[in-house]
C-alpha cells in the first residue's frame, strides 16, 4: 500500500482534487488522506508510479514514503 508525502496539499480542496484524480484511474482504490501530516495512503491494484503520476497530473508534488 503506497504512501506519499504531499507537502503542497493543504486543504480539503487539495484532498478532493487528489482523490478525484486517483479515482479516475482506479475507481476501486481506497484512499486515506491525513491533511495534518500531508500523507496520502492508497490501496490500489495500480503501480506506485501510476498513482504518483496521477497525483502529479492533479498539480501536486508527491514523494513516495519509504515502506515500513
Secondary structure, DSSP 4 states (H G I P E B T S, - for coil): -EEEEETT--SHHHHHHHHHHHHHH-TT-EEEEETTTTEEEEE-SS-HHHHHHHHHHTT--EEEPPP-
